[in-house]
Amino acid sequence: MTSDFTELLLVPRNDDTVTAIDGYLCLFHDARALLADLPPRVVGGYAVHDLGPDPNEQALSLVTALLDRSGLATTFGIMIDASADDWFGAGKYRLPVSERRFGRARLIDYWLGLLAQFDVVMLEDPLAETDIDSWSVLHDTRPPRCRLLGDNFTSTWPAQLAAKSCHLDGVLLKPNQNGSMSGTYRFASLTRELGLSLIASARSVETDTPLASHAVDHHRAALTYSPQHRRHHHRPPR
């Protein structure tokens, strides 16, 4: 399916890894069957499932329905990776699939509406890297259950994290963004000193380094994971 979001992910609510994996596999099977009934659409030269005129709300509704129908709503929350820096230009936001346009204040209201309607527990890069004032407003007004995460917003750089930590609840760790093991280690250590959540991406080659395992083992980092990732050397949080 397609939406303006880069990804929708499932977030386990506890450390029961076996239950989370079993639940994910069940949902993955049900989702494929449900998506097969949706009409096709071509976006960027790729055939995708058409979710209608409001694909973001429809995608969240679909995931929520799957969780409710399977009895797994208490096992998983929802995470949105927006990558909203890609939407931003000339002081405005243009969403690439729905083609909706928002000013800064209207996009904040849009996010707050979705967060009130759906059980979103993590929201990654919901605003542009340079839109610091909007990050501050959204962080102050979001529901307490939803954590704002920085990926490109902090880019695994300690200086960026130190300057922006008051607008965040957690960050993603990607060694390729920093470029050095020592710099990535400093970023992970500072994240913990600041009391923020640390999430090591395990979804692509961007984190296929010893640092991802080190972050999990020594900094109690969480992991993001997708079916495309086939390596299993990253241990789950203890």
Disulfide bonds with the S-S distance in Angstrom:
none
